[in-house]
């Protein structure tokens, strides 16, 4: 199993999620109060996905180093 490649894929996904998070944060700055709650919910979800991707990437990279 190629843990390094797998880790890189998770890191790439985390980068894409970070871009989405930034877009949502910018959208929230200009949103009306009624729409901010929806954006807050989306931000919370995307932050969770981002955190899971970065943690998984780190674990896979660690496994790669131990397997080598």
Secondary structure, 3 states (H helix, E strand, C coil): CCHHHHHHHHHHHHHHHHHHHHHHHHHHHCCCHHHHHHHHHHHHHHHHHHHHHHHHHHHHHHHHHHHC
